[in-house]
Amino acid sequence: SIQPLVDLMMRSAVMIESKAGSLRANHYHKTDWHYAYIIEGEINYFWRKKNEKKKLESKIFKKNEMFFTPPLVEHAMFFPIKTSFITFAKNKRDH
């Protein structure tokens, strides 16, 4: 089978592994966007538009699911179990 993941111009594809109980992101991007595709595990994803005072929205994403984070969206990821995922991003990750 063939499963297309991202069909957009991008400059970065990164594999990330996270230990159970860890927190990542907790930031926003001025110009970058990214897709996250879960290889194994799950991500509790939290987000809201930058500088909004409303409560964070949240959703749980699991194996073989993908989600998108646009620019100017505050976001955080919590990993209740060991998780591996790939991010596909507009900007190069050279830092």
Secondary structure, 3 states (H helix, E strand, C coil): CCCCCCCCCCCEEEEEEECCCEEEEEECCCCCCEEEEEEECEEEEEEEECCCCCCCEEEEEECCCEEEECCCEEEEEEECCCEEEEEEECCCCCC
